[in-house]
Structures are given as C-alpha cells and as structure tokens.
C-alpha cells in the first residue's frame, strides 16, 4: 500500500486504520521513519546483520523486517531511502526474502508493506532519485490523502472529535461543549498550509 500526501495530512493514521481493519490486525505492526535512519545504517537496520559483519557488530542482530515478520511494516517517508538501498528493498518485496549484512543466506519473511511519502514520487523518478520499478511494486494499492484545505467539510467533524477527546473525563468547570458557528466558519475558510 502506498499512502501519499503533504506533511500533516494523517498518512500514519490511515496506515493504522489499514492495519486495524485487516486480517493482520493482531500481528506485529512496526513503524520505521526512513528519514531518521542514517544512510550507512539503513541496510543493517532494515535487514539485520551477522556478528562480525562490521566493526561494532558484536552479536547477530535482527532488523526491522524480522521484527515485522508475520505482520505489517510501515516505511514512513520511503522517498528518503537512498537509491542503492531501494534496489535491495525491491528485491525483498519481489522475493519475500532478506539477507542480513555479512551473510549470504536468504531468510524467508512474510511482511506486508505500507509506505508513505510526502514527496511526489513520479517527479523523483524523473530526476533519478527514486526507482520506477520500486514505485510500481509499492503502488499496488494507492491512497492519496488530500490536505485539510481541500476537505473543509471535515473540519466540523474534527472539531467535534477534539471537543469530545479533550473534555472526556475532564471534570473541571471549564469544559467546552460547542464552538461558535463563526469560529467554525473561520476554521473552514482557513487555508491550512
């Protein structure tokens, strides 16, 4: 599943809903922020490594794919994965097998991938910064999350949700139960950059 949309549109929430509504809802759900993993640690973080594979590899370690085996792996901001690593990820998606760093043995895995991106992947493909074959492998089911400015009809629903969420169990005398219609109109007219 590939979920795209601007930052702040709720891509991770959509991923969570997909997991909760699936046959794998009771299985492991591992979230990986691809932008937070340094390029030189990407492969070992994703696929694990063998003892002695590199300086500091004191024991054989499982990667994120191992952790998510049987469940779902969210690759948040997949556009931040370096192109060299994208080739390895594509192979994993095609073969359902991984190879730990420092090993030559394939290990079978069963992981559903949900990927998110706030960037325009087709443009990155044209610029040579994202593999086209990986894009099509991920883009089997696509969800585009529009920004709030393009779905202002959701704002009253969100207001109700947050009022309920933050007043539930709050016994103080300052509970908010409604918002003035003019305030709702201002929020609906706002551009939400």
C-alpha positions as CSV (number, residue, x, y, z in Angstrom):
1,X,0.0,0.0,0.0
2,X,1.4,3.4,-0.9
3,X,-0.1,6.4,1.0
4,X,0.9,9.9,-0.3
5,X,0.0,13.4,0.9
6,X,1.5,16.5,2.3
7,X,3.1,16.5,5.8
8,X,0.4,16.6,8.5
9,X,-2.4,15.1,6.4
10,X,-2.6,11.9,8.5
11,X,-0.8,9.3,6.5
12,X,0.3,7.4,9.6
13,X,-3.3,7.4,10.9
14,X,-4.5,6.0,7.5
15,X,-1.8,3.3,7.8
16,X,-3.0,2.5,11.4
17,X,-6.6,2.2,10.1
18,X,-5.5,-0.2,7.3
19,X,-3.8,-2.4,9.9
20,X,-6.8,-2.3,12.3
21,X,-9.2,-3.3,9.5
22,X,-7.1,-6.2,8.2
23,X,-6.5,-9.8,8.9
24,X,-3.1,-8.9,10.3
25,X,-4.6,-6.6,13.0
26,X,-3.5,-8.9,15.8
27,X,0.0,-9.3,14.3
28,X,3.1,-7.1,14.8
29,X,2.9,-3.5,13.4
30,X,6.4,-2.0,13.1
31,X,6.8,1.7,12.1
32,X,10.1,2.9,10.6
33,X,10.9,6.5,10.0
34,X,13.1,6.2,6.9
35,X,14.2,9.8,7.1
36,X,15.7,9.2,10.6
37,X,18.0,6.3,9.7
38,X,21.5,7.4,8.6
39,X,22.3,6.1,5.1
40,X,25.3,4.0,6.4
41,X,23.0,2.2,8.8
42,X,20.0,1.7,6.5
43,X,20.7,-1.8,5.4
44,X,21.6,-3.2,8.8
45,X,18.6,-1.5,10.4
46,X,16.2,-3.0,7.9
47,X,17.7,-6.4,7.3
48,X,19.8,-7.1,10.4
49,X,23.4,-8.2,10.5
50,X,25.7,-11.0,11.5
51,X,28.2,-10.9,14.3
52,X,31.5,-9.6,12.9
53,X,29.9,-8.1,9.8
54,X,31.5,-4.7,10.6
55,X,33.3,-3.0,13.4
56,X,31.0,-3.0,16.5
57,X,28.8,-5.9,15.3
58,X,29.3,-7.9,18.5
59,X,26.3,-10.2,18.0
60,X,23.9,-11.3,15.3
61,X,21.0,-8.9,15.2
62,X,17.6,-8.9,13.6
63,X,16.4,-6.0,11.5
64,X,13.0,-4.3,11.1
65,X,11.8,-6.9,8.6
66,X,12.5,-9.7,11.2
67,X,10.5,-7.7,13.8
68,X,7.6,-7.3,11.5
69,X,7.6,-10.9,10.2
70,X,4.0,-12.1,10.0
71,X,2.7,-8.6,10.4
72,X,3.0,-5.1,8.8
73,X,6.0,-2.8,8.3
74,X,5.3,0.9,7.8
75,X,8.0,2.5,5.8
76,X,7.3,6.2,6.7
77,X,8.7,8.7,4.2
78,X,10.1,6.0,1.8
79,X,11.3,8.7,-0.5
80,X,14.2,9.2,1.9
81,X,15.7,5.8,1.3
82,X,18.9,6.1,-0.8
83,X,18.6,4.7,-4.4
84,X,21.2,1.9,-3.7
85,X,19.0,0.7,-0.8
86,X,15.9,1.0,-2.9
87,X,17.3,-1.8,-5.2
88,X,17.7,-4.1,-2.1
89,X,14.3,-3.2,-0.9
90,X,12.8,-4.0,-4.3
91,X,14.4,-7.4,-4.2
92,X,13.0,-8.1,-0.8
93,X,9.5,-7.2,-2.0
94,X,9.8,-9.4,-5.1
95,X,11.4,-12.5,-3.4
96,X,9.9,-12.2,0.2
97,X,13.5,-12.9,1.4
98,X,16.1,-10.9,3.1
99,X,19.9,-11.2,3.5
100,X,21.5,-9.9,6.7
101,X,24.6,-7.7,6.3
102,X,27.6,-10.1,6.5
103,X,25.7,-13.1,5.4
104,X,24.9,-14.8,2.1
105,X,22.0,-16.9,3.3
106,X,18.5,-15.9,2.3
107,X,15.8,-15.8,5.0
108,X,12.1,-16.1,4.2
109,X,9.9,-13.3,5.5
110,X,6.2,-12.6,5.4
111,X,5.7,-8.9,5.8
112,X,3.0,-6.6,4.4
113,X,4.5,-3.2,3.5
114,X,2.7,0.1,3.8
115,X,4.8,3.0,2.6
116,X,4.1,6.7,3.0
117,X,5.6,9.7,1.2
118,X,5.1,13.5,1.3
119,X,7.0,13.9,-1.9
120,X,6.0,13.5,-5.5
121,X,7.4,10.1,-6.3
122,X,6.9,10.3,-10.1
123,X,8.9,13.5,-10.1
124,X,11.6,11.8,-8.1
125,X,11.6,9.0,-10.6
126,X,12.2,11.5,-13.5
127,X,15.1,13.1,-11.5
128,X,16.7,9.7,-10.9
129,X,16.1,9.8,-7.2
130,X,13.5,7.0,-6.9
131,X,13.4,3.7,-8.7
132,X,10.4,3.3,-11.0
133,X,10.2,-0.4,-10.5
134,X,10.1,0.0,-6.7
135,X,7.4,2.7,-7.2
136,X,5.2,0.3,-9.2
137,X,5.8,-2.5,-6.7
138,X,4.7,-0.3,-3.8
139,X,1.8,1.3,-5.7
140,X,-0.4,-1.8,-5.8
141,X,-3.0,0.0,-3.6
142,X,-2.7,3.7,-3.6
143,X,-4.2,6.2,-1.2
144,X,-3.8,9.9,-1.7
145,X,-4.6,11.9,1.4
146,X,-5.7,15.5,0.5
147,X,-4.7,18.4,2.7
148,X,-7.3,19.8,5.1
149,X,-7.7,22.9,2.9
150,X,-9.2,20.7,0.2
151,X,-11.6,19.0,2.5
152,X,-13.0,21.7,4.7
153,X,-16.2,19.6,5.2
154,X,-14.2,17.5,7.6
155,X,-13.4,20.4,9.9
156,X,-16.7,20.3,11.9
157,X,-16.2,16.6,12.4
158,X,-12.7,17.2,13.6
159,X,-13.9,19.9,15.9
160,X,-16.4,17.5,17.4
161,X,-13.8,14.8,17.8
162,X,-11.3,17.1,19.6
163,X,-14.0,18.5,21.9
164,X,-15.1,15.0,22.8
165,X,-11.5,13.8,23.2
166,X,-10.3,16.6,25.5
167,X,-13.4,17.1,27.6
168,X,-14.0,13.4,28.3
169,X,-13.1,12.7,31.9
170,X,-12.2,16.3,32.5
171,X,-14.3,17.3,35.5
172,X,-13.2,21.0,35.6
173,X,-15.9,23.7,35.3
174,X,-14.3,25.0,32.0
175,X,-15.4,22.2,29.7
176,X,-16.1,23.2,26.1
177,X,-19.1,21.6,24.6
178,X,-19.5,23.7,21.4
179,X,-17.7,26.2,19.3
180,X,-19.4,29.3,18.0
181,X,-20.6,28.9,14.3
182,X,-18.5,32.0,13.3
183,X,-15.4,30.3,14.7
184,X,-16.2,27.1,12.7
185,X,-16.6,29.3,9.6
186,X,-13.2,30.9,10.2
187,X,-11.6,27.5,10.6
188,X,-13.3,26.2,7.4
189,X,-12.2,29.2,5.4
190,X,-8.6,29.0,6.6
191,X,-6.0,27.7,4.0
192,X,-4.3,25.1,6.3
193,X,-0.8,25.3,4.8
